[in-house]
Amino acid sequence: MTMTTRFTRAVLLVAAVAVAAPALAQRTAKQLAEGAMASGQSAPAKGAQPAKGAPPAPPQTPASGQPPAPGQPPAKKVDLPTPPANFEYSPEGRRDPFLSLVDRGDDNRTSKNATTVKRAEGVPGMLTAELVIRGIVQTRGTWVAMVAGADKKVYTVRAGDKLADGVIRQISANSLVILQEVNDPLSLEKQREVRKFLRGGEEVK
């Protein structure tokens, strides 16, 4: 083999390597990118520029308990205010947000025909739900009940006595029956029987 032939083969080999190098590098880069996507490594290489038109990547925050990256300001700690001792809420004319809106209002007042009126004293101002039987006795062949209301006072009642929302219909040895007026506009019944027992509890019909 002559010197000219060897030189020609060397030149051709160098040319072949120069032509194949870009394709091999591109193929290697593509295989590396596919492997990174499959393993969940989506972070771009250091110094890599995002593609044109792609949204910027969100800033990475350090994991909990880890010091912030150099140049990044530390997270500011917010101190919550501490209420003073013996704190009491003063509504100052506003509605107290801690009070329930169910069955609110003055216990000594009741609403009738959208007009607020003051309750009567004693048994005529007592509601069926407030009535509690304290005792039942028989006198002259008639059963008489001793009941208490919201004012915690004890009253003596007989059949026929009227309450704020009903009338006492019957008294027996162990119970008292009230015919209560139903003020619910959605209810088809205008009256119902409420039986209150001497040992506690009630039954509604």
SELOTOR-658529 format. One line per field, with one value per residue: residue number from 1; x negated, y negated, z negated of N, C-alpha, C, O in turn; chain. Coordinates in Angstrom, 2 decimals, padded with zeros to 5 digits. Last residue first. Layout:
% residues N
i <- (NUM  ...)
n.X <- (X  ...)
n.Y <- (Y  ...)
n.Z <- (Z  ...)
ca.X <- (X  ...)
ca.Y <- (Y  ...)
ca.Z <- (Z  ...)
c.X <- (X  ...)
c.Y <- (Y  ...)
c.Z <- (Z  ...)
o.X <- (X  ...)
o.Y <- (Y  ...)
o.Z <- (Z  ...)
ch <- (A  ...)
***
This chain:
% residues 205
i <- (205  204  203  202  201  200  199  198  197  196  195  194  193  192  191  190  189  188  187  186  185  184  183  182  181  180  179  178  177  176  175  174  173  172  171  170  169  168  167  166  165  164  163  162  161  160  159  158  157  156  155  154  153  152  151  150  149  148  147  146  145  144  143  142  141  140  139  138  137  136  135  134  133  132  131  130  129  128  127  126  125  124  123  122  121  120  119  118  117  116  115  114  113  112  111  110  109  108  107  106  105  104  103  102  101  100  99  98  97  96  95  94  93  92  91  90  89  88  87  86  85  84  83  82  81  80  79  78  77  76  75  74  73  72  71  70  69  68  67  66  65  64  63  62  61  60  59  58  57  56  55  54  53  52  51  50  49  48  47  46  45  44  43  42  41  40  39  38  37  36  35  34  33  32  31  30  29  28  27  26  25  24  23  22  21  20  19  18  17  16  15  14  13  12  11  10  9  8  7  6  5  4  3  2  1)
n.X <- (099.91  097.07  096.01  093.17  091.30  092.13  093.94  096.32  096.36  098.40  099.58  101.07  102.83  103.28  104.51  104.25  102.55  100.91  098.23  097.20  097.56  097.79  099.15  101.45  102.42  103.03  104.48  102.88  103.18  101.16  100.86  101.68  104.40  105.24  106.87  107.41  106.83  105.73  104.95  102.55  100.54  100.75  103.63  106.50  108.25  109.50  108.53  106.26  103.25  101.10  097.59  094.38  091.77  090.02  090.64  091.45  093.36  094.95  097.91  100.03  103.39  106.13  109.09  111.81  112.89  111.75  108.67  105.68  102.64  099.47  096.50  095.12  094.70  093.93  094.07  092.89  094.52  096.78  096.16  097.96  099.72  101.67  100.07  098.20  099.04  098.79  096.28  096.64  096.20  095.52  097.18  097.76  099.68  097.58  094.87  094.11  091.92  090.17  087.92  087.05  085.15  084.91  085.23  082.08  079.75  077.51  074.72  072.40  072.78  075.11  075.76  074.88  074.79  072.38  071.33  068.38  066.99  064.30  061.45  059.64  056.64  056.68  055.70  052.94  052.47  049.90  047.16  045.68  042.49  041.47  038.88  035.85  035.00  032.31  029.56  029.54  032.66  033.41  033.05  035.83  038.31  039.75  037.81  037.97  039.62  039.05  041.30  042.55  041.38  043.32  044.77  043.33  042.35  039.48  038.35  035.84  032.40  030.19  028.78  029.20  032.03  035.31  037.10  038.36  038.09  039.61  038.67  039.44  037.87  035.31  035.53  035.85  033.31  031.60  032.43  031.67  028.88  028.32  029.11  027.26  024.85  025.23  025.36  022.75  020.99  020.99  019.16  016.80  016.41  015.93  013.55  011.82  011.86  010.73  008.12  007.27  007.28  005.23  003.01  002.82  002.26  -000.22  -001.91  -000.61  -000.87)
n.Y <- (-014.65  -014.18  -013.90  -014.29  -014.37  -013.56  -012.55  -013.57  -014.55  -016.16  -016.07  -018.08  -018.14  -020.97  -022.99  -023.21  -021.46  -022.02  -024.35  -026.70  -028.52  -027.64  -027.76  -025.84  -025.68  -022.77  -021.56  -019.42  -017.30  -015.68  -012.84  -011.23  -011.62  -014.35  -016.97  -018.64  -021.09  -024.27  -025.87  -028.09  -029.98  -030.91  -029.15  -028.86  -026.18  -023.76  -022.14  -024.21  -024.95  -026.88  -027.47  -028.52  -030.10  -030.28  -031.68  -029.74  -027.69  -024.89  -023.60  -021.34  -020.45  -018.58  -016.79  -016.58  -015.81  -017.64  -017.26  -015.67  -016.76  -016.73  -018.73  -020.05  -020.13  -022.94  -024.87  -025.70  -024.89  -026.49  -029.54  -031.86  -033.86  -032.72  -032.20  -035.29  -038.09  -038.18  -039.71  -042.36  -042.02  -042.88  -041.72  -039.71  -038.24  -038.20  -037.19  -037.97  -038.39  -037.47  -036.71  -038.34  -036.44  -033.43  -030.96  -031.20  -032.55  -032.67  -034.83  -035.75  -038.21  -040.50  -043.32  -046.54  -048.06  -046.98  -044.42  -043.44  -040.57  -040.56  -039.08  -038.29  -039.44  -040.10  -037.87  -038.24  -038.02  -036.00  -036.74  -035.25  -035.28  -035.21  -033.22  -034.88  -035.63  -034.17  -033.97  -030.45  -029.04  -028.47  -025.27  -023.18  -022.95  -022.02  -022.92  -026.06  -026.44  -027.58  -029.43  -027.91  -028.75  -030.57  -028.91  -029.17  -030.80  -028.85  -027.00  -028.25  -027.31  -025.95  -026.26  -022.93  -021.35  -021.30  -018.69  -016.32  -013.25  -010.99  -009.00  -009.90  -012.18  -011.00  -009.50  -011.56  -012.78  -010.75  -010.52  -013.07  -012.94  -010.90  -012.15  -014.25  -012.82  -011.56  -013.79  -014.91  -012.66  -012.02  -013.83  -013.23  -010.57  -010.99  -012.48  -010.60  -008.73  -010.19  -010.54  -007.90  -007.21  -008.92  -007.92  -005.41  -006.13  -007.37  -005.32  -002.11  001.19)
n.Z <- (-069.79  -071.78  -075.06  -077.29  -080.40  -083.83  -085.56  -084.54  -081.09  -078.75  -075.55  -073.28  -070.30  -068.14  -065.44  -062.76  -060.25  -058.16  -058.31  -057.48  -059.54  -062.87  -065.23  -066.82  -070.19  -072.15  -074.76  -077.02  -079.78  -082.12  -084.38  -086.48  -086.91  -084.68  -083.07  -079.94  -078.69  -078.83  -075.73  -074.16  -074.44  -077.05  -078.46  -080.56  -082.13  -081.71  -084.65  -086.57  -088.41  -090.37  -089.94  -090.90  -088.98  -086.88  -084.61  -082.83  -085.13  -086.72  -088.36  -089.73  -089.01  -090.17  -089.69  -091.94  -094.36  -096.11  -094.60  -093.99  -092.37  -091.01  -090.32  -088.37  -084.94  -083.03  -080.11  -077.78  -075.71  -076.16  -077.99  -079.99  -080.53  -082.22  -084.65  -084.97  -082.88  -079.29  -077.23  -074.90  -071.36  -068.13  -065.32  -063.56  -064.96  -067.68  -069.67  -073.10  -075.92  -077.78  -076.47  -073.47  -071.02  -069.02  -067.73  -066.27  -066.15  -068.94  -069.27  -068.17  -067.00  -068.08  -066.11  -067.56  -069.88  -070.99  -071.67  -073.00  -074.43  -076.68  -078.17  -080.19  -078.55  -074.97  -072.33  -070.23  -066.70  -065.26  -063.33  -060.63  -059.24  -055.91  -054.56  -053.41  -049.98  -048.21  -048.21  -048.41  -049.54  -053.04  -054.71  -055.44  -056.55  -053.52  -050.59  -048.84  -045.73  -042.50  -040.50  -037.47  -034.18  -031.80  -028.94  -025.64  -023.62  -023.16  -026.01  -028.30  -028.32  -030.73  -033.09  -033.93  -032.38  -033.84  -035.37  -035.25  -035.81  -035.45  -033.80  -031.28  -030.93  -030.78  -028.42  -026.54  -026.79  -025.89  -023.23  -022.29  -022.54  -020.67  -018.28  -018.17  -017.97  -015.50  -013.81  -014.18  -013.26  -010.57  -009.45  -010.77  -009.97  -007.24  -007.32  -008.39  -006.29  -004.15  -005.15  -005.26  -002.54  -001.62  -002.93  -001.76  000.92  000.66  -000.13  000.89  000.00)
ca.X <- (100.82  097.79  096.47  094.45  091.56  091.31  092.54  095.86  096.44  097.21  099.74  099.75  102.85  102.75  104.45  104.28  103.26  102.34  098.89  097.02  098.40  096.96  098.99  100.29  102.63  102.13  104.86  103.05  103.36  101.94  100.55  100.25  103.54  105.45  105.85  107.71  108.04  105.61  105.82  103.46  100.72  100.46  102.21  105.88  107.39  110.17  109.01  107.36  104.10  102.09  098.98  095.32  092.79  089.68  090.28  090.13  093.04  093.99  096.99  099.12  101.95  105.50  107.63  111.25  113.17  113.20  109.39  107.13  103.41  100.89  097.28  094.45  095.58  093.38  094.79  092.25  093.17  096.86  096.20  097.08  098.55  102.06  100.45  098.70  098.38  099.52  097.00  096.09  097.01  094.90  097.11  096.62  100.10  098.90  095.28  094.47  092.70  091.40  088.78  087.27  086.13  084.35  086.02  083.25  080.90  078.25  076.04  072.30  072.67  074.03  076.18  074.87  075.90  072.56  071.97  069.38  067.44  065.73  062.02  061.01  057.31  056.34  056.71  053.44  052.70  051.32  047.58  046.78  043.37  041.78  040.31  036.57  035.32  033.76  030.15  028.78  031.53  033.69  032.73  034.58  037.17  039.97  038.62  037.22  039.50  038.97  040.09  042.75  041.50  042.15  044.91  043.71  043.80  040.16  038.75  037.15  033.40  031.03  028.40  028.74  030.61  034.36  036.37  038.79  037.15  040.21  038.34  040.00  039.33  035.62  035.29  036.93  034.53  031.48  032.58  033.08  029.63  028.00  029.79  028.69  025.08  025.06  026.51  023.97  020.98  021.83  020.56  017.33  016.67  017.09  014.75  012.08  012.33  012.11  008.97  007.36  008.20  006.61  003.45  003.07  003.49  000.92  -001.65  -001.45  000.00)
ca.Y <- (-013.97  -015.09  -013.16  -014.68  -013.96  -014.17  -012.12  -014.00  -013.55  -016.26  -015.45  -017.84  -017.77  -019.64  -022.63  -024.45  -021.39  -021.90  -023.18  -025.56  -028.67  -027.42  -029.02  -025.73  -026.31  -023.85  -021.75  -020.80  -017.43  -016.89  -013.63  -011.22  -011.35  -013.03  -016.62  -017.55  -020.34  -022.98  -025.75  -026.95  -029.36  -031.88  -029.49  -029.21  -027.36  -024.96  -021.98  -023.25  -025.04  -025.81  -027.90  -027.40  -030.14  -029.35  -032.49  -030.33  -028.20  -026.00  -023.72  -022.43  -020.32  -019.90  -016.77  -017.18  -014.99  -017.63  -018.02  -015.62  -016.35  -016.61  -017.80  -019.84  -019.68  -021.74  -024.32  -026.09  -024.32  -025.04  -028.76  -030.69  -034.20  -033.18  -031.12  -034.03  -037.53  -038.35  -038.57  -041.88  -042.38  -042.43  -042.79  -040.56  -039.07  -037.81  -037.86  -037.02  -038.93  -038.04  -035.65  -038.46  -037.42  -034.56  -031.26  -030.35  -033.23  -031.90  -034.45  -034.51  -037.04  -039.68  -041.99  -045.55  -048.28  -048.41  -044.62  -044.49  -041.20  -040.44  -039.81  -038.69  -038.61  -040.39  -038.70  -037.52  -038.81  -036.28  -036.54  -036.13  -034.64  -036.06  -033.45  -033.87  -036.09  -034.18  -035.08  -031.71  -029.09  -028.99  -026.71  -023.37  -022.64  -022.44  -022.01  -025.03  -026.80  -026.43  -029.38  -028.54  -027.74  -030.45  -029.72  -028.33  -030.71  -030.10  -027.09  -027.68  -028.34  -025.74  -027.13  -024.24  -021.40  -021.53  -019.94  -017.32  -014.35  -012.09  -008.88  -008.65  -012.31  -011.92  -008.81  -010.60  -013.53  -011.24  -009.38  -012.68  -013.94  -010.71  -010.93  -014.55  -013.68  -010.75  -012.90  -015.65  -013.17  -011.21  -013.82  -014.59  -010.87  -010.20  -013.09  -011.84  -008.35  -009.73  -011.72  -008.69  -006.52  -009.08  -009.29  -005.55  -005.39  -008.16  -006.43  -003.29  000.00)
ca.Z <- (-068.85  -070.89  -073.89  -076.71  -079.03  -082.79  -085.74  -085.85  -082.15  -079.59  -076.87  -073.90  -071.71  -068.43  -066.85  -063.51  -061.52  -057.86  -058.88  -056.58  -058.34  -061.70  -064.49  -065.93  -068.89  -071.74  -073.36  -076.57  -078.34  -081.84  -083.18  -086.14  -088.06  -085.26  -084.06  -080.87  -078.32  -079.51  -076.88  -074.21  -073.13  -076.00  -078.38  -079.29  -082.25  -081.23  -083.28  -086.44  -087.22  -090.39  -089.85  -090.85  -090.03  -087.94  -085.77  -082.64  -083.80  -086.75  -087.23  -090.11  -088.76  -090.08  -089.64  -090.72  -093.20  -095.88  -095.60  -093.79  -093.55  -090.70  -091.12  -089.65  -086.02  -083.67  -081.25  -079.03  -075.77  -076.36  -076.76  -079.94  -079.72  -080.88  -083.74  -085.48  -084.04  -080.54  -077.77  -076.14  -072.52  -069.36  -066.30  -063.22  -063.83  -067.22  -068.45  -072.07  -074.82  -078.30  -076.97  -074.91  -071.46  -069.74  -068.92  -066.46  -065.56  -067.95  -069.71  -068.94  -066.11  -068.58  -066.52  -066.49  -068.95  -070.75  -070.36  -073.19  -073.19  -076.48  -077.03  -080.54  -079.56  -076.36  -073.00  -071.40  -067.92  -065.44  -064.72  -061.02  -060.22  -057.05  -054.71  -054.22  -051.34  -048.38  -047.48  -048.50  -048.61  -051.70  -054.59  -054.73  -057.43  -054.90  -051.39  -049.58  -047.14  -043.40  -041.34  -038.79  -035.24  -032.68  -030.17  -026.79  -023.78  -022.80  -024.61  -027.98  -028.10  -029.55  -031.98  -034.36  -032.74  -032.74  -035.56  -034.28  -035.95  -036.19  -035.23  -031.80  -031.02  -031.88  -029.69  -026.73  -027.12  -027.27  -024.13  -022.26  -023.31  -022.09  -018.71  -018.25  -019.14  -016.71  -013.91  -014.57  -014.64  -011.46  -008.98  -010.85  -011.38  -007.66  -006.75  -009.13  -007.64  -004.05  -004.87  -006.50  -003.48  -001.11  -003.19  -003.18  000.59  001.17  -001.05  001.04  000.00)
c.X <- (101.34  098.64  097.34  094.75  092.93  091.63  091.62  094.39  095.83  097.39  098.41  100.01  101.43  102.78  103.87  104.21  103.15  103.17  100.38  097.72  098.27  097.83  098.12  100.22  101.34  102.49  104.12  103.45  103.66  101.98  101.50  099.90  102.06  104.44  106.21  106.53  108.41  106.91  105.64  104.32  101.63  100.70  102.01  104.40  106.64  109.33  109.81  107.72  105.14  103.04  099.88  096.74  093.77  090.67  089.96  089.68  091.64  093.69  096.08  098.01  101.21  103.99  107.11  109.73  112.63  113.57  110.86  107.82  104.89  101.59  098.73  095.20  094.74  094.27  094.16  092.86  092.48  095.47  096.22  097.26  097.58  100.88  100.88  099.03  099.00  098.74  097.73  096.94  096.38  095.70  096.53  096.51  099.05  099.35  096.63  095.01  093.01  092.28  090.11  088.22  086.27  085.46  085.41  083.92  082.18  079.44  076.78  073.64  072.61  073.91  074.98  075.35  075.96  073.63  072.15  070.04  068.53  066.12  063.51  061.66  058.68  057.11  056.32  054.46  053.31  051.52  049.03  047.19  044.40  042.78  040.57  038.05  036.07  034.11  031.66  029.42  030.81  032.44  033.01  034.29  035.84  038.79  038.69  038.17  038.77  038.74  040.16  041.49  041.69  042.41  043.70  043.81  044.24  041.66  039.52  037.50  034.74  032.09  029.24  028.26  030.22  032.94  035.37  038.01  037.45  039.27  038.87  039.75  039.95  037.11  035.63  036.76  035.69  032.74  032.49  033.34  031.11  028.78  029.54  029.46  026.56  025.32  026.43  025.19  022.25  021.93  021.45  018.79  017.27  017.45  016.00  013.35  012.67  012.68  010.43  008.24  008.36  007.60  004.87  003.59  003.82  002.23  -000.46  -001.05  -000.90)
c.Y <- (-014.99  -014.27  -014.09  -013.85  -014.40  -013.61  -012.66  -013.67  -014.09  -015.35  -015.50  -017.30  -017.46  -019.41  -021.23  -024.21  -022.73  -021.86  -023.20  -024.30  -027.50  -027.54  -028.88  -026.99  -026.26  -024.38  -022.99  -020.79  -018.88  -017.05  -014.81  -012.05  -011.44  -012.82  -015.27  -017.34  -019.30  -022.22  -024.36  -026.98  -028.14  -031.30  -030.51  -029.53  -027.58  -026.21  -023.21  -023.12  -023.93  -026.01  -026.67  -027.96  -028.99  -029.40  -031.65  -031.15  -028.76  -026.40  -024.92  -022.48  -021.56  -019.69  -018.19  -017.15  -015.51  -016.88  -018.11  -016.34  -016.35  -016.07  -017.80  -018.86  -019.42  -021.39  -023.01  -025.37  -024.63  -024.42  -027.26  -029.94  -033.06  -033.56  -031.62  -033.02  -036.18  -037.70  -038.95  -040.74  -041.77  -042.94  -042.23  -041.75  -040.13  -038.79  -037.31  -037.77  -037.82  -038.63  -036.18  -037.38  -037.40  -035.52  -032.41  -030.70  -032.42  -032.71  -033.73  -034.05  -035.72  -038.42  -041.18  -044.21  -047.30  -048.68  -046.09  -044.79  -042.22  -041.21  -039.53  -039.51  -039.20  -039.50  -038.95  -038.39  -037.96  -037.07  -036.94  -035.77  -035.65  -035.37  -034.21  -034.24  -035.03  -034.61  -035.15  -032.78  -030.42  -029.05  -027.20  -024.86  -022.84  -022.01  -022.49  -024.17  -025.71  -026.92  -028.22  -028.44  -028.45  -029.45  -029.53  -029.21  -029.88  -029.90  -028.37  -027.89  -027.70  -026.81  -026.95  -025.04  -022.82  -021.59  -020.12  -018.62  -015.37  -013.26  -010.03  -008.51  -011.06  -012.08  -009.70  -009.85  -012.59  -011.99  -009.82  -011.52  -013.58  -011.68  -010.67  -013.34  -013.99  -011.57  -012.04  -014.74  -013.96  -011.78  -013.11  -014.64  -012.25  -010.48  -012.34  -012.51  -009.58  -009.36  -011.32  -009.89  -007.30  -008.41  -009.51  -006.94  -005.51  -007.47  -007.24  -004.34  -001.22)
c.Z <- (-067.84  -069.93  -073.06  -075.47  -078.58  -081.42  -084.65  -086.07  -083.44  -080.81  -077.60  -075.30  -072.19  -069.93  -067.00  -065.01  -062.25  -059.14  -058.54  -057.09  -057.37  -060.45  -063.25  -065.08  -068.09  -070.36  -072.87  -075.10  -078.00  -080.33  -083.07  -084.91  -087.73  -086.38  -084.65  -081.82  -079.38  -079.33  -077.49  -075.45  -073.18  -074.61  -077.27  -079.47  -080.93  -081.35  -082.88  -084.97  -087.26  -089.22  -089.89  -090.90  -089.82  -089.12  -087.00  -083.84  -083.75  -085.31  -087.44  -089.06  -089.22  -089.93  -089.40  -090.81  -091.89  -094.60  -095.20  -094.95  -093.18  -091.96  -090.69  -090.53  -087.27  -084.85  -081.73  -080.24  -077.09  -076.51  -077.09  -078.62  -079.56  -079.98  -082.36  -084.40  -084.41  -081.68  -079.04  -076.68  -073.76  -070.55  -067.59  -064.17  -063.51  -066.17  -067.99  -070.87  -073.83  -077.21  -077.47  -075.35  -072.96  -070.14  -069.71  -067.78  -065.74  -067.45  -068.59  -069.48  -066.86  -067.72  -066.95  -067.02  -067.81  -069.70  -069.99  -071.85  -073.50  -075.23  -076.92  -079.43  -079.89  -077.32  -074.44  -072.12  -069.02  -066.72  -064.86  -062.44  -060.69  -057.96  -056.00  -054.36  -052.11  -049.80  -047.61  -047.63  -048.75  -050.85  -053.19  -054.61  -056.76  -055.76  -052.82  -050.39  -047.87  -044.82  -042.31  -039.62  -036.58  -033.79  -031.06  -028.02  -024.96  -022.88  -024.36  -026.52  -027.78  -029.49  -030.75  -033.16  -033.09  -033.26  -034.43  -034.41  -034.88  -036.39  -036.04  -033.30  -031.60  -032.04  -030.88  -028.05  -027.37  -027.69  -025.59  -023.21  -023.38  -022.96  -020.20  -018.75  -019.30  -017.97  -015.17  -014.72  -015.00  -012.87  -009.98  -010.43  -011.53  -009.12  -007.19  -008.63  -008.47  -005.42  -004.81  -006.31  -004.78  -002.04  -002.74  -003.52  -000.88  000.82  -000.62  000.04  000.00)
o.X <- (102.13  098.16  098.26  093.87  093.75  092.17  090.46  093.66  094.93  098.42  097.41  100.60  100.70  102.76  103.97  103.89  102.06  104.36  101.03  097.79  099.13  098.75  097.74  101.13  100.27  102.83  104.53  102.84  104.54  100.95  102.48  098.77  101.25  103.72  107.35  105.37  109.59  107.97  105.43  104.42  101.51  101.03  102.96  103.98  106.21  109.65  110.69  107.26  104.95  103.59  099.47  097.07  093.97  090.41  089.65  088.49  090.75  093.75  096.38  097.26  101.71  103.40  107.60  109.15  112.94  114.46  111.19  107.57  105.30  101.18  099.20  094.61  093.77  094.58  093.90  092.22  091.57  095.27  095.76  098.39  096.48  101.04  100.48  098.37  100.20  097.87  097.37  098.17  095.67  095.87  097.01  095.82  099.37  099.41  096.81  095.56  092.27  093.27  091.07  089.24  085.69  086.58  085.40  083.26  083.26  080.08  076.69  073.72  072.74  074.86  073.95  075.34  076.99  073.40  072.10  069.39  069.49  065.67  063.94  062.34  058.87  058.11  055.69  054.15  054.10  050.84  049.38  047.52  044.06  043.82  039.99  038.42  036.89  033.57  032.25  029.78  031.41  031.32  032.87  035.22  034.80  038.33  037.83  039.22  038.93  037.83  041.22  040.71  041.06  043.53  043.12  043.04  045.43  042.20  040.14  037.02  034.79  032.63  029.06  027.47  030.82  032.69  034.66  038.24  036.92  039.63  038.62  040.58  040.91  037.60  036.16  037.75  036.46  033.20  033.23  034.35  031.75  029.30  030.46  030.38  027.08  025.94  027.44  025.96  022.80  022.85  022.58  019.58  018.17  018.62  017.03  014.13  013.68  013.84  011.28  009.04  009.46  008.66  005.64  004.52  004.98  003.21  000.27  000.02  -001.83)
o.Y <- (-014.64  -013.30  -014.72  -013.20  -014.84  -012.51  -012.26  -014.44  -014.94  -015.37  -014.95  -017.98  -016.69  -020.35  -020.41  -025.13  -023.30  -022.17  -024.24  -023.30  -027.32  -026.74  -029.88  -027.26  -026.59  -023.61  -024.12  -020.09  -019.51  -016.96  -014.93  -011.99  -011.71  -013.75  -015.06  -017.50  -019.11  -022.67  -023.39  -028.00  -027.24  -032.04  -030.94  -030.09  -026.64  -027.22  -023.65  -023.91  -022.88  -027.10  -025.57  -028.79  -028.54  -028.79  -032.20  -031.31  -028.34  -025.58  -025.83  -021.52  -022.68  -018.87  -018.89  -017.45  -014.97  -017.30  -018.59  -016.05  -016.96  -015.07  -018.76  -018.22  -018.65  -022.25  -022.11  -025.29  -023.90  -023.54  -026.83  -029.73  -033.25  -033.57  -031.00  -032.97  -035.97  -036.85  -039.88  -040.78  -040.77  -044.15  -041.21  -042.72  -041.28  -040.00  -036.09  -038.86  -036.84  -039.28  -035.43  -037.14  -036.56  -035.42  -032.37  -030.74  -032.91  -033.44  -034.14  -032.99  -034.66  -037.63  -041.18  -043.97  -047.21  -049.42  -046.43  -045.36  -041.90  -042.33  -038.39  -040.50  -040.41  -038.89  -038.09  -039.53  -037.05  -036.84  -038.10  -034.62  -036.75  -034.91  -033.92  -035.41  -034.32  -034.03  -036.13  -032.54  -031.42  -029.09  -026.44  -025.64  -022.70  -020.87  -023.23  -024.65  -024.53  -027.70  -027.92  -027.50  -029.48  -029.32  -028.45  -030.16  -029.88  -028.95  -028.92  -028.82  -026.71  -027.19  -027.69  -024.58  -023.78  -021.85  -019.17  -019.55  -015.33  -014.19  -010.07  -007.92  -011.16  -012.12  -009.23  -009.58  -012.80  -011.85  -009.32  -011.51  -013.77  -011.30  -010.26  -013.48  -014.00  -011.09  -011.82  -014.89  -013.70  -011.44  -013.55  -015.40  -012.43  -010.61  -012.96  -013.04  -009.60  -009.63  -012.02  -010.23  -007.36  -008.98  -010.21  -007.09  -005.70  -008.14  -007.75  -004.27  -001.33)
o.Z <- (-066.96  -069.34  -073.59  -074.90  -079.39  -081.29  -084.56  -086.70  -083.43  -081.47  -077.14  -076.14  -071.57  -070.72  -066.08  -065.77  -062.34  -059.12  -058.62  -056.37  -056.52  -060.28  -062.64  -064.30  -068.60  -069.46  -073.14  -074.29  -078.59  -079.66  -083.80  -084.43  -088.62  -086.75  -085.08  -081.44  -079.68  -079.77  -076.77  -076.13  -072.35  -073.69  -076.62  -080.48  -080.28  -080.73  -083.62  -084.14  -087.88  -089.04  -089.51  -091.75  -088.69  -090.15  -088.06  -084.06  -084.49  -084.39  -088.20  -088.90  -089.12  -090.62  -088.51  -091.86  -090.84  -093.85  -094.12  -096.12  -092.19  -092.53  -090.07  -091.41  -087.23  -085.68  -080.94  -081.29  -077.49  -077.35  -078.14  -078.18  -079.04  -078.76  -081.38  -083.36  -084.19  -081.44  -079.76  -076.61  -073.67  -070.73  -068.09  -063.85  -063.23  -066.41  -067.93  -071.02  -073.74  -077.51  -077.58  -074.69  -073.64  -069.66  -070.95  -068.82  -065.41  -068.21  -067.43  -070.10  -066.24  -067.69  -066.27  -068.23  -067.14  -068.74  -068.81  -070.97  -074.20  -075.00  -077.05  -079.70  -079.89  -076.94  -075.07  -072.48  -068.76  -067.72  -064.61  -062.72  -061.11  -057.49  -057.05  -054.28  -051.51  -050.75  -047.15  -046.48  -049.15  -051.35  -052.23  -054.41  -057.41  -055.69  -053.29  -050.82  -047.55  -045.09  -042.86  -039.49  -036.82  -034.28  -031.09  -028.17  -025.27  -022.30  -025.28  -025.87  -027.06  -030.53  -029.78  -032.34  -032.61  -034.44  -034.09  -033.64  -033.77  -037.11  -037.25  -033.99  -032.35  -033.17  -031.89  -028.73  -028.31  -028.83  -026.43  -023.92  -024.42  -024.01  -020.91  -019.57  -020.42  -018.92  -015.84  -015.67  -016.07  -013.60  -010.22  -010.99  -012.35  -009.47  -007.49  -009.42  -009.17  -005.69  -005.35  -007.19  -005.33  -002.32  -003.41  -004.32  -001.23  000.46  -001.47  -000.57  -000.80)
ch <- (A  A  A  A  A  A  A  A  A  A  A  A  A  A  A  A  A  A  A  A  A  A  A  A  A  A  A  A  A  A  A  A  A  A  A  A  A  A  A  A  A  A  A  A  A  A  A  A  A  A  A  A  A  A  A  A  A  A  A  A  A  A  A  A  A  A  A  A  A  A  A  A  A  A  A  A  A  A  A  A  A  A  A  A  A  A  A  A  A  A  A  A  A  A  A  A  A  A  A  A  A  A  A  A  A  A  A  A  A  A  A  A  A  A  A  A  A  A  A  A  A  A  A  A  A  A  A  A  A  A  A  A  A  A  A  A  A  A  A  A  A  A  A  A  A  A  A  A  A  A  A  A  A  A  A  A  A  A  A  A  A  A  A  A  A  A  A  A  A  A  A  A  A  A  A  A  A  A  A  A  A  A  A  A  A  A  A  A  A  A  A  A  A  A  A  A  A  A  A  A  A  A  A  A  A)
***
